[in-house]
Amino acid sequence: MTTSADSDSTADAERAGPRQGIQSVELAMTVIEALESGLGPMSLTQIANASGMAASKVHRYLVSLGRAGLVVQSHRSGLYDFGPAMRRLGIESLRRMDEVGVASEHLPDLRDRTGHAVNLAVWGDHGPVLVRWDYGAHALPITIRVGATMPLLTSAIGRVYLAHLPATMITSIVETELETLGTNAPSKSDVARLRATVLEQGVATISGEVIPGVMSVAAPVFPAGQSIPLAVAVALPSSLGDAATVAEVTLELLRTTKAISEDYGSVGGAAGGPVA
């Protein structure tokens, strides 16, 4: 049975429009996010401090969240942590996530902000495989085929994987590439320096190694809970690759990988380097 009070409340909600929410739900999320920020079990006082709310108020929310299975309190220590319902939600969210689809949503904006071609790669059986390429405003002397496998040593995307994957996954591929390069092959110490440079700078940059006249800057992005990244890259004509342009492209690239990483649910943005 609908009362006049219910009708008035419904009418008020409809007039308020779609932006109206439920404040108590938003405050409950503040408590959950405070618990997340602790990276482990927390006391009531710690959660209150992290959420900016009074301990008595936080306690009421914790009781309700506990009834829903989203939070549990240890009988032994009295500390709070995420409960079984939260774990089930997290696992299901990860199961449903399309990593390539999530990353692809960000690529057109990166292309439009830089004006240059952008591409996305995932790790395949024999190296990084291009799964998306969006052309920019500047012509490049190449025709890119989605599905192509990129070299580890001489492509920016490849060097991202060279730096971030364990040696057991890439040793045989590197050895094959060194044999193919012959006298032009880098030494083992050179390869080690390449890896260290990418890890230090957060990006891999090449100019003309794969295709003469093309410069590329690439950075990793790690789906939550995974150790194998995707790689996002910007490709531009080498003639436009002055220091200022490369710095701007790198900044936009890192901003994009940070945003993708946040969409994946990773803490602290993209791996591989700081974002200004």
N, C-alpha and C positions, 0 to 999 in steps of 0.2 A: 504494500500500500504506500503510495506516494503522498507525503504531507505537503502542506503549503510551504513549510520551511525548506523542505527538500527542493521544491520547485524554484523557490527564490534563490537557493544556493546554486542550483544548476544554471539558472538564468544569469546570475552574477558571473559564473565561470565562463559562460559563452560570450558575455559582453566583454570580459577581460581579454579574450583572444588567446591564441595558442602560446603566448609567452608566459602565461601564468603557470606557476609550478607549486610544489608542496615544499614549504621551507623545511619541515622536519626531515624529509628525505634528503635534502641538500645538506643539512647539518649532520645527518647520519653518515653521509659520504665524507664529510670533513673528518669525522672520527676514524673512519676506515682508512682514509689517506694518511692520517697522522700515524696510525698503526703501521701502515706500509713504510712510512719514512724511517721507522726505527730499525728496519731490516732484521727484526727478531722480536721475541717476546718483550712486552713493555709493561711497566706498572701503570696504575691509574694516573698517578701524578705526571709521569712522562707523557702519556697520551694527552692529558689535559694541557700540558705546556705546549706540545706540538700542534694541537688543534686551536689553541687560543681560547679555550672555553673553560668554565669553572668545572672543577673535579666532580661536584655533585651532579651537574648537568650531563657530563660525559658518562658518569656511572649509569644514569638512566638509559642512555642510548646503548651502552654496552650490554645492559640487561636485555633489551629488546633484540639487539643483534645476536646475542647469545641464544635467545629462544628460537631465532630463525636459523641457527647453526652457522652463522657467518663469523662468529667470534667465540672463542672458548677461553675459560680461565683455568689455569693450573691449580689443582687442589693443594699441591705441594708448595709452589712458590708464590701463588697469588697473581702471577703475571698473566697478561692477556696476549692472545695470538689469534691468527686466522683459524676458523673452524672448518669442518668437513664440507659444508655447503659452499664455502668460498673456494676451496680446492676444486670441487666439482665444476663450479662456474669457470674457473681459470682454465681447467683442462678442456672444457667444451669450447671455450672461446678460442683457444689455440687450435683446436681441431677444425674449427670453421674458417680460420683465417687463410686467405689466399695471399701469400707473401708477394708474389709477382703482381697480382691485381692491386694490392695496397700501394706498392712502390710505383706502379704505373700511373696511379692517380696524380702523382706529384710531378711527373716528367713534363707535361705540357707547360706548367707554370715555370719550371726551370728553363725550358727552351725559350719561353716568351721573355723572361727576365734577362737572359743573357744574349738572346738572338742567335744562339748557336745550336748545332745538332746535339741531341742527348741520346744516350743509349743505356740499356740495362742488361746485365749478364747474371747468369746463375752458374753454379758449378756442375759440370757434366762428367761423363766417364773419362774423358781425355783432356779436360781443361775447362776454362770458362766458356760458356756458350751464350751468344747474344740472343736475347728473347724479345727485345724491342729496340727500334731505332726511329727517332723522330727528327726529321730534317729541320735545320734552322734557316735563317735568312741568308746565309752566306753559302755559296756553292763550294762543294768539296770535290777533289779529283778522284772520287771513289764511288763505287756502287756497293752498298752494304747489303748483305744477305742475312736476314734473321735466321738463326740456326747455325751460323758460322762459329767455329771454335777458335778462340784467340790464343796467341802464344803467351807463355808466362813471362819470358824474358824481355820481349821487345814491344809489348803493348801495355798501356797504362792499366787497363782492366786486369791483364795477366799479372802485373806486378802487385796489384792489390792482393790477389790470391797467393802469390809468391811470399808476401810478407805475413799473411794472416793464417795460412794453413800449416799444419804440422808437416815436418819433413817426410814422414811416412806416406803422406798422400801425394806429394809432388816430386819426390826424388827421381822416379823413373821418367817423368815427363821432362824435367829439367835436363836430365842426362841426354835424352833423345834430342832436345832442342840444341844442346851444346854441340852434339855431333853434327847436326844439320848446319849450324852456323860455321863450323870448321875454324879457319884461321881468324874469323871475326868474332868468335865466341869469347865471352868474358871469362875471366878466371873464377875459381871458386871463391876467392876472397872478394872479387868484384860482385859476385852474386850475393854474398853475405852483406856487403855494403849497401846493395840495392834494397835488401830487406830492411836493414836498419834505417835507411833514409825514409822509406815509406812509413814505417812505424813511428818515426820521430815527427815527420811532417803531417801525418794523417791523410796524405794524398799521394798518388803516383802521377808523375808528369813525364810525358815523352813528346818528342818533336821530330817527326820524320823517320823514326825507326821502322815502323811498319809500312807506312805510305808516305813518300816524299811530299812535303807541302802540307801535311796535316799534323796538328798538335792535339794532344788529348790529356785531360786531367780526370782522374778517377778516384773514387773513395768508397769504402765499404759501408754496408749497413747490415746489422745483425738482427734477425728476427729473435724475439724474446725466447730465451732458453736454448738457443742454437749456437753452435760454434763455427758453422760455415756461413759466411756472409753472402749477400748479393752485392754486386758492384754497380755503381752508377757513374757514368762518365759524360763529360762534355767534350765535343770535338769541334775544332775551329781551324781555319786556315793558319798555317805557320806565319804568314805575312802579317796577321793581326795579333800575333802572340807576343806583344811587348809586355814588359814587366807589370805595368798597371792593369792591363787587360787580364793577364793571367791571375793576378791577385784578386781582381773582382770576380772572375769566373770561379776561382777556388772558394771564395767566401760564399757565393751563391750555392755552389755545390754542397758545401758543408752545412749550410742552412737547410738545404733540401734533405740531405741524409739524416740530419737531426730530426726533422719533421717526420720523415718516414719511420725512423726508429721509435719516435713517440707513438705513432699510430700502431706500431707493432707491440707496444706495451713495454718497451725497454726503459730502464731507469737511466737518466742522465744523458739521453740523446744518443747520437751515433758514435760508434767506436771509431778510433783512429785518429783523434786529434781534437783540440779545442775549437769551439765556434765563437767567433767574436760577436 
